[in-house]
Amino acid sequence: MTLTPFSFTISFFLITSTTIISLSTECVVVSALGSASTVAVTFGTGTVCGIIAGEPIQRVQCYRNGLNISVFPTVSFEAISGGRNFFCGLRTGGSSIHCWDTQTIINSSFKPKRIYFDIDISLTDLAVGDDQVCAREVDSGIARCWRGSGGLPFPSPGVGLRFRVITSGSGFTCGILKNDSKVLCWGGNNMGAEVQRQFSNLSMSILVAGDSHACGLTRKGFLVCKGKNESRKLDVPSSSAFEFSGVSLGGNFGCGIRRRNGLVQCWGGANGSEFVDDVVKHVSFESLVAGLNFICGLTTMNLTMICWGPGWSNGVNSRTDLPLGMVIPGPCVQVFCNCGTYLNSETLCYGSGNICKPCETELPLPLPLTPLQAPIPPRKGISKLSLAFFIVGSIGAFAGICTVFYCLCGFLLCKTHNSVQPTVTDANRSTSVVDNNDTIAPPVRSFSIRRNSSRRLGRERNGSSSSKRAEKTQHFSLLELANATNNFSMENKIGAGSFGVVYKGKLPDGREVAIKRGETSAKVKKFQEKETAFESELALLSRLHHKHLVGLVGFCQENDERLLVYDYMANGSLYDHLHNKGNSEKSDSVLNSWKMRIKISLDAARGIEYLHNYAVPPIIHRDIKSSNILLDTIWTARVSDFGLSLMGPEYDQEFMTTRAVGTVGYIDPEYCVVNVLTAKSDVYGFGVVLLELLTGKKAVFRNEEDGTGPTGVVEYAIPRLLTGDLRTVVDPRVGVPEIHEAEAVELMAYTAMQCVNLDGKERSNMIDIVANLEKSLTLCQDSPASLSSRTISIPSE
C-alpha cells in the first residue's frame, strides 16, 4: 500500500496558497488553503522537512534518523509537499518547482532536480502524490501535473477546468472546481473516480487526499471523508461546524486539529487508539503532516516539529522533538498584504517580507499569535509599514474620540441619563461602591416598542411568554425578599443595575443571593422602562444556563414591585478590582497577575460567545463592561445585567434600532452613529474591557500625563500598541510581563485591538476571541519569551 501524506490547516497562518505574480505589485490570495504546506514528509524514507524561520533566506531543511540534512539550492521557498520517496518545493514567487530524491544522501544533502520554470506563469497549490506532482496556475486556476509511476507521465485534467484547490493522493489527484465547489478527480487508477462519485452531492471548501480516501470541509464547515473505509478511516468523530482547523491523512487513519484549542484528535488506525497518545495530549498544533503510520505537527508554542505514532522511529508511546528549529507557518511575501499580516511575520521572515492573512471570509478563521523563542534582531527604527499603521491608527483614534464625544453630546442620536454601575462589592466589605459612569438609553417609548418586538420574536421561536419561561425559577413574595435583605437596608446595598438597586440577601435555607429591586422613584425611572428591563432579564436568564453567566434564582412581581434574585457573586465586579482606589497595591488583589487577568477575560468571552452562537435565538447583550462582569467565590467570571439585551437577529445579521443604548466608553461608535446593531457591538465593548485589564485604566479617564480632559482607553492605548509600545501601556500594578508571560500578554493586546476596530465588519467574532484567549492562557503558563527584545507587529486592516 502506498500513501500520500498531506496536511492542511484553515488557520490563517498556514496560507500555503498565497503567491506573488511575477513583476506584480499585489499579493494574490486565493481560496485554497489545502495543498502545499511549510512542512512535508516523504513517508517511504521517514524524512521530515520544513521551511526554516528567522533567517534571511527561507530555506528548506530536513530531518532523518537523528540527523539534520541540508537541502540545496539555498534559496527561498514558499511551500513544500512530500510523496513516497521524494518531496518538492515551490520557490517564492511560484515560478519554479524543485524536487529532491530522499533515498540517497550525497555530501550530506539531497540531490535537487528542477521540473518546472516559467517566470510568466506563477503556480500555487503544490500537491505531491506518491509519484505525481501537480500544481495550479494562480491566474487561471488550471491544474498542471508532472512525473508519474512506471515512467508514464501523470495526466493533467485539461485547460477547460478551473480549480480553487487541488490535492494529490495515491495515484489520483482531486480538486474543487471554481464554478460550483464540486469535487473532480483524475489519474491512472479507479480510486479517484470512486472518491469523486462519493463527493458528488457535496459542495466543498477544503479538500485533502490520502492513500485511498479524501477528507475535507463542506461549505457549511462539517468534516467529511470519502473513499475506501478500511480500519474505519472514514468514520470521522462527530463535531459541530468549523470545529476542525486542520486535517492530515495517513494510510489507515486521519487526525484533525480542533480549532478552539489546537489539540489533536485522530480516528481509524489498526487498533483505533494508536495515534491518540498522551505524549501530545496537551500540545497545541498549527498544522499536521502524516506519514504512512506516523504523524508530525508544527507546535503553536514555539513553531517546532514533533513526530509520533506506531511507525515513527521510536515506536508507540513516544515522540521526537525534531531539532529543525523554528519553521515558518506560512510563505514570506515581498509585497504589502491586502488583508493583514501574521503577527511577528517580519521577524519570522527576517525582515525580507511578511506572512499574509487570507482575504477570503468564507470560514470563521481564528486569529492566533505564534510565540518566538529565538533572539530577535533589534529594530533600528519604525518601519514605513509601522509608520503607516501609526498614522492610520492616529486617524482612527481621532475619529473614535469624535464619535464618543458625539455620543456624549447626544443631540441627535443618543440620549443619556445618570446611572450607577451595576456593581457588587467584595464580600469582606460592607460599604457600597458607586461609580457615576453614564449609560446611554433611548426615550422610553421607542425603547419599549423595540423591546416588545424582541419579546414577540422570542415567543414565536420558543412558544412561550416570559412568564412561562420563568416557570423553572422560584417565585418569591415581597415579604420573603424584604426579610432576606433586612427590609432592603442600606447596610445590605451592594450596587446597582440596569433598572434598580442591588442588595445582598440571605434566604431561609441559608443561600446567599443578590436581589435587584426595581427603582421606585418616578424621578429616576418610569414604570414602563423598569417593567421592560425586568421582563428582559427574566425572559433571558430564565432560559439561559451557563457557567459564565450569572444565574437567575427567582423573581418577585407584586403590584408595582419588580425584583430579580441572582446567585451571589462574593468577589464583586471586575470594575471594583480594577478601579477602586483601595486596590492600588500589588498585594491587595488576586487580579494583579497576568495569568488571572487573562483567565477572567477568557471566562467572560466564553459567556458572550454562548449568547452570540449557542442561545436560540441569539442574544446581543448591548452593555458589555467591566462592572457587568462579576466574580464568584473561586474567581470565575460571569456576565451579568441583561436589562438592555435583545433577542435576535441571527448571527452576523444587522438589526436596526430606534436609538443606541449602552455605556459611554464601551458603546460601539458605529452603532451609536448609524443605529445598526450586530453582535460586533458586544465585541467592541469586550475589547474595551480587555484594554482595561491591560492598562488598569477606566474606559473613560482623565489623562494625567498631558493634563487633557477625559480620554477613552481605546484612544489612549491603541496608538501605543500600533507602534509596539506595550511596556508603557501595561498596568503598573501588575508590571511588565515576566519571561513566561510576554507572549500571552501580547496576544491579549492583539485581540483587544481587533475587537475595537471602528469598522464592525473588521472585528473578530467571539469564537475567534475565545480561541485567542485560550491560547494566551496556555502561553502564559508555558511560553519562554521576553518583552525586552520584542515589539508587537500589527497586521494591516
Beta strands, then each sheet from edge to edge (+ up, - down):
strand 1: 6-9
strand 2: 19-20
strand 3: 27-28
strand 4: 39-42
strand 5: 47-51
strand 6: 60-64
strand 7: 67-71
strand 8: 77-82
strand 9: 86-91
strand 10: 96-106
strand 11: 109-117
strand 12: 123-128
strand 13: 132-137
strand 14: 143-147
strand 15: 163-168
strand 16: 172-177
strand 17: 183-187
strand 18: 204-209
strand 19: 213-218
strand 20: 223-227
strand 21: 244-249
strand 22: 253-258
strand 23: 264-268
strand 24: 285-290
strand 25: 295-299
strand 26: 305-308
strand 27: 319-321
strand 28: 332-333
strand 29: 354-355
strand 30: 416-418
strand 31: 438-440
strand 32: 474-475
strand 33: 493-496
strand 34: 500-506
strand 35: 512-518
strand 36: 552-558
strand 37: 561-567
strand 38: 619-620
strand 39: 629-631
strand 40: 637-639
strand 41: 646-647
strand 42: 655-656
strand 43: 662-663
strand 44: 676-677
strand 45: 700-702
strand 46: 710-712
sheet 1: 1+ 21- 22+ 23-
sheet 2: 2+ 3-
sheet 3: 4+ 5- 6+ 7- 11- 10+ 9- 8+
sheet 4: 12+ 13- 14+
sheet 5: 15+ 16- 17+
sheet 6: 18+ 19- 20+
sheet 7: 24+ 25- 26+ 27-
sheet 8: 28+ 29-
sheet 9: 30+ 31- 43+
sheet 10: 32+ 36+ 37- 35+ 34- 33+
sheet 11: 38+ 41-
sheet 12: 39+ 40-
sheet 13: 42+ 44-
sheet 14: 45+ 46-
end
